[in-house]
Amino acid sequence: MLISNLEILPDHRIVRHLGLVQGSSVRSKHVGRDIMASIKNIFGGELQGYTELLHESREEATERLIQQAQGIGANAVLNVRYSTSSIAAGAAEIFVYGTAVELAQRD
């Protein structure tokens, strides 16, 4: 599955537009990570626990997008965008969306 944030791909021809596909992941903070984040807030530095959490969420949301695209016969998702929002205190959503297409097979 080809994933791109471009609207069109050089040297590729779109033969079928299949529509919007999406994936999301909602995660909550971990108490242990909160304690370490509080310490980091005092001394400064990257909050690695949260960085890992967001990375895992992006991967999960992207995998769900790919599964939805494959389910409707796409071989690519173009114009992919990510968004983050707070759902509740201590919980956030990673949302990914794009346009599912079928690209012509290359010779």
HUMO-V913559 format. One line per field, one symbol per residue. psi: psi as a letter, one per 30 degrees, with the letter a starting at -180 (. if undefined). Layout:
psi->???
This chain:
psi->kkkkglelkkgkkkfkkfakllllkklllkeeeeeeeeeeeefllkieeeeeeeeeeeeeeeeeeeeeeefgglglklhkkkkklkeljgklkkkklajklkkkkk.
